[in-house]
Amino acid sequence: MTSLPADDIASPTSAWDLVPATVLRAMEATAPEGREPRPTGDGMRTVIAEHRLISAYAEGPSATQLMFLADAGGRLARAAEDGSVEAGCTLDELAGALARATGHQLQPEHPGLRRVLLVHLDAPELPVLAALSGTGFTAVSRHGWSVVVFDAEVDFWTVRTGLAETAVTLSSDGATRSFEVLLGGEDPASVTELEAADAVCALEWGPEWRPAGGVAVEETPAARFERDLVRLCSGGTSELQTESVASVFDLDPAETNRLRNYVLGESTDLVLESVLQLLGLPVLAAKVVEGRREITELEGVEHYEPAAVGSALMHGLTIAPTGDGLFARYQRALVRRPELLLALAGTETALGVGLAGAARRGGSGARVLGTLSAALLADAAAESAYYAALRGARHRRTGERSGATPAGESPAAAALRTGPSPAPGTGSRARWRRFFGLDRG
């Protein structure tokens, strides 16, 4: 086996990539018939030590998190006899050895990890977000913020890495938790250098990371690699990161001190909820990411699928916003009582007809009266169409709650419910993508 030169594993030019894995605890894993499984930690570390792998682990209540280093060919880094770093087995080969020795399964993905995106967009803007990003998600809005759970993992990363709006990502596996602020610039997930970690606007909690036991404690390149790997995994939250989050949300000194105490505290299932409450964000997001509430059970929840931008815009106009601004209150009143639009349209129609009659009698102001009449009649027609859309949306929601299809549903209302597949970018579509920060060239 050819030894590879040791380098800085945190450097973007490193020959090694981080490779995470998960081992479920003994009580949740399936043991071979006729034998008791060894404790997850002991059995796991024994197998790793036999392979002399450079690795780190963190023991949670339901699973053990592992981190390895791998080269471009997928071979895991291990310590050679002379203490140098060389390529060893693959992750699949390690998984097979672990299963044979302990009966436990090594999973490349974290089965218990939950992610939630908390985005500063209100409910009427979410259909457009789904249309422009091409993703499906379930969301519920509170006070101008929306708690979003995506249909697929790739959809989460698509929106997270492309959204220019202020957003917060929450993650939890019951032991390790994180709160990351996305400001439309640096993505915390893209920062790998240890010295650049303080620039990330993020808070983290979790169990302590330790060497997994594959490398002896001595001054060798392999031992240095393992120490660097443990340090990279257990970076924690710096004072600068805490101050950055406090600055983004305009916390006063007393509130900043409370945030600091939360950061220094233990990783419990209430810590994210406490942080969100302090920052004035919907605490529902913490309940969802911790699994204490399912988003589908919350009041006002909706599922959004990609649609044409025009249909998405019309759909958004039929959804009541949750913000506190003047325009939000006005739109909320129209959605709840669309009859106001019909009354306003009738008044404008009567005024338009009256002005048209006055304009036909001629005179110096006939042209002005005719222009005003046309404007009022056009506005009345638009408000009548908006009224019809609101009524159709109300009937659709009533039918969904009762489990029946609305009788006599109009083609426009059906388009709101299904919508055509998104077409390739047109001029208007590109402009809306830029508005949401999803078009980064």
N, C-alpha and C positions, 0 to 999 in steps of 0.2 A: 504494500500500500504506500503511495507516495505522500510524504508529509507536505503540508501546505504552510506557507509562511503565515505567522500570526500578524494580524493587523487590528485596527481599532474597529470593534464590532458596531459601534454607534455611528461610524462615519458613513455618509451616503455612498462612498466608493468602496465600502467593505465587500469582500467576496462572500460574506455570510449573511443570510437572511434569518429573521426571527420566525420560528415555526411553533405555534401554540398547539396544545393538545389537552384532552380532559380524560380523567379516570373517575368513574362514579364510585362512591363509597361502597364498602363491602355490603352494607345492608341493602343497597339498591342494585348491586351487580348479581349476575347469575353465576353460581359456582358450579364446577364440574360435579357430576353425580357421584355421590359416595364420599365426598370430602368437604371439609369446611374451608371456606376461603380464608386466606391469611389477611390480616389487616391491610387495608389498601396502601397505607403509607409504607409499611415495612416491605411488603412484597414488591411494590413499585420501585423502591430505592434499591432493593437487592438486584433486580433485573437491570436497572440503569447502571449500577456499579459494575456488574459483570461485563457490560458493553463499554465501560469507561467513557460514557457520554458526558459532554459538557452541557449541563442543564440546570434549571431552577424549578422549584415547586412552591405552591401556596395551598394550604389545606383549608378548605371551606367546610360548611356543615353538611353539604350533600355531594361534594365533588372535590377532587384534587386537580388544580390547574398546573400544567407543565409548560415549560418553555425550552425549546431547543434552538440550535443553530444549524442551518443547512446550506450546502453550496448550491451552485447552479444546477447540478445534476440530481439534487434531492437527497444527497448523502449527509447524514447528521455528523456534526463535529464531535470528535472524540480525542482523548488524550493518548498520545503514543507512549511507548515505553520510556523514551528519553524526555518526556514532558512537553514535546512539541504538539501542535494541533494537526490532526489529519482527518480525512473523511472516513466515516465508519458505515454503519448500516443505514437503511432507509427507515422512514417512519412506519411503513407497512411491515417491515421485518421486525422492528421493535414491538409493534402491536401483536404480531404472532407469538413472539417470545413471551410477552406479558400474559397473553391468554393461556399459553401452555403452562406457565409457571404458577399463575394465581387464579385463573378463571375470570379475570377482569378484562373488560374491553377498553382499548385506547381509542378515543374518538377524536378525529381532527377538528371537528366543530364542537362548540360549546352547546350542549343540549338544553341547558337551563337558562341561557342568557336571554334577557328581554330588553328590547330597545324601544324608545319613544322619542319622537321629535316634537318639541314644543315650539311652534313657529308663530311669529307676530303677524299673522294674517287672520282676518275674521272669516266667519262662515261663508259669506257671499263670494269671497275670493278663492275658496278652495276648489270649486269646479274648474276654474281657469288654471290653477296650479296643476291639477290632474291632467288637463288637456295639454298643457305646454310641456310638462315633464314626461308624459306618456306612462304614468304610473297609476296604480290603483291603491287606494288606502281607505281606512276607516278613521273618522275624525269626529271630535266633539269640541265645541267652542265655548269659551267663557271669557267675558270682559275683553274682547278683541284679540285674544290668544287662542290658538287651536292646538289640541292634543291629537297627534297623528300617529297611527299605527299602520305600517305598510303591509301589503299583501305578501311581499317577497323581500328577502334580505337585499337583493340587488337594487330594488326600488328605494330602499332606505338610503343606500349609498349614492344613488343617482341624484336624489334631491338634496341630501346633506352636502355633497361636494359642489353643487351648482347653485344653491340658493343664496341670493344676495341679501335677502331680508334677515333681520336679527332673529336668531333662533337658538334654542337650547336643546342639546341631546342628552338624554338620560339613559343609563344602562345599569342593570343589576342582575346578578345571578344568585342573590340571597346572601352573598358574602362580600364580593367585590362590587363597588358602586362607583359611578362617575357622573359628574355634572360638567358639561362642556358648553361654552358660549361660542356660537358661530357668528362672526361679525362680517361675513361676506369677504373676508380676506384670507388670513392663514387658517387652514384647516388643522385642528389639533392632531388628527390622525396622520398628517404628513410630516410631523416633526419627529425626527429620530435621533438627532444629536443630543447628547446629554447636556451640553452647555446651552442649547437652545430651548430646553424644556421649560425654563422659567418664563419664556415668552408666551406660553400657551395659557389661554384664559380658561382654566379648567380646575375642578376640585375632584379629589379621589379619596376613596376609603377602601380598605380591604385587609385581609390577613397578611401576615408577614411572609415575604419570599425568602427562601433558603436554598442553599446548594442541594441538589438532589443526591449527592453522594457518589458521583461517578469519577471525581477527580480528587486526588490527595491534596491536602493543604500544604503547599510548598511553593517556593518561588520559581515557577516555570511558566512558559507562555500559556499552557493549558489552564493552570490555576488562575492566572490573571484573567483569561477569557471568562472563566466561570464567575469570578468576582464581579467583572464588568457586567455580565449577564444578569446576575442577581441585583446589582445596583440599577441597571436599566429597567428591570421589571418593578422594583420597589421604589420608584422615584418619589412617590407621594405628592403632596401639595406644598409648594414653597410659599413663603410669605408674600412674594411678589405676585404669585397667582391669586392669592386671597385678596390682595389689594386691587388687582386688576378687575376681579369680579365685582368688588365693592364699588369701584369707580364706574363700571358700566351701568350699574343699577342705582347710582347716586346715593349710596348709603352714608349716613352720618357716622361720626366716630363710635357712638354707642352701638349702632347696628353692625358696624364693621367688626367690633369686638365680639358681638354675638356670633357673627359668621366665622370668626377665627376659632371660637370655642367649638362650633359645630365641626370645623375641619379637623381640629385636634382630638375630637371625641372618637368613640368607637363606631364601627360600621354596623349600624342597626337598621331595621326596616323602617325606622321613622326619621332617619337623618335627612334623606332627600325631601321628605314632606316638610320638615322644619326649615330647610334652606329655601324651598319654594315659597313658603309662607312669609319668610323674612323678606324675600325679594319681590313680593307682590305678584307672584305667578300662580296659575291654577294648581292647587295641590292635588287635583285629580290625576295629573300626570304621574306623580309619585305613587299613588295608589295603583295605577295601571301597571307601571313598570315593575312594581314589587309583587304583582299578582294578587293583590287584595281585592281589586275590582276588575272585572272584564269591561273593556270599553264598549262592547255591544250592549251592556246592561245600563248604560248611562242615559239620562234624559237628553234628548236633542242630538243623539248620535246619527251620523249618516255615512253611507258608503259611497265613494266617488270612483268613477271609472273614466279613463281617457275618452274624450269626445272631441268633436270639432269645436274650434274656439268660439264660433258664433253661438252654438248651442250651449256651450259652457257659460258664456256671458249671460245669456237669457236665463239659464238655470240659476246663476248667482243672484239675479234680480228678484227671484222668487223666494230667496232664503232670508230669514230675519237675522240681521247682525246682532252681535252681543256687546258691542262697544258702547261707550258712554258719550260719544260726540253727538253734535246736533244732527248731522246728516244720518248717523246710525239710528238715532231715535226716530227721525222722520221715516226712514225706510222700514224700520221695525213696525211703525204704526200702519204703514201701507200694507205690509205683508199680513199683519193680523186683521186689518179691516180694509180689504180691497174695495169695499163699497165707497170709501172716500174718493177713490180715483174715478169711479163711475159718476159720482155727484159732481166732481170737478170737471170731468169731461162734458157732462151735460150743460153745466154753466158756460163753459167755453164755447160749446157748440151754439148755444142760444145767442151769446154775444157776437160770435162770428157771423151768424146769419143776420143779426140786426145790423152789424157794420156793413155787410155786403149789400143789404137793402139800401142803406144810406149812401153807399158809394155809387149805386146804380142811378141815384137821383142826380148825380153830377155835382159840380161845384169845384171850388179851388182845393178842397181837401179830399176829393174823391180818390185820388191815387193813394194817399196815406191810409184812408179808411179801408181801401181794398187790400193793401198790404197787411194791415193789422188783422183783417178778417181772415186772410189766407193763413197767417201765422197761428191764429187761434184755432182754426179748424184743423190744421195739421197737428197741433199740439193735442187737441181733443182726440184725434184719431190714434196718436201714439199712446195716450193714456188709456184709451179703450183697449188697445192691443195688450198693454201692460196688465190691465185688469183681467183680461181673458187668460193671460199666462198665470197670474196669481191664482185665479179660480181653478185653472187646470192643475196647478201644483197642489192646491189644497185638496182637491178631489183625489189626486194621486196618493198623497200622504194618508188620507182617510182610508183609501182602498188598501194600502199596504198594512195599516194597523189592523184592518178587519180581515186581511188575508184574501181579499177579492180584487179583481180588476175593475177600475172605475167604469161604470156604464157610459156608453156614448162618448168615450174619450176622443178628443179631437186629434188630428195629425200633429198639431203643434205640441200638445201635451205629450203625445207618444214620443216625439223627437226629444223632448226634455228628459224623458225617462231613459231612453236607450241611447240616442245620439249616434251619428255615424262614426266610423273609425277616423282617427286623426289623419289628415292629409299631410303630404310633405309641405315644408315651410313655405308659406306665401308671404307677401309683404306684411300684411296685418299680423300674421302669426309670428313673424320674426320680431316685430315691434313689441308684441306682448311678451315674448320670451325675454327680450332685453329688459322689459319693465320688471319682470320677476327675477332677473339676474340669472336666467338659465341658459342664455346664449353667450358663451364665453369664447366663441371663435375657435 
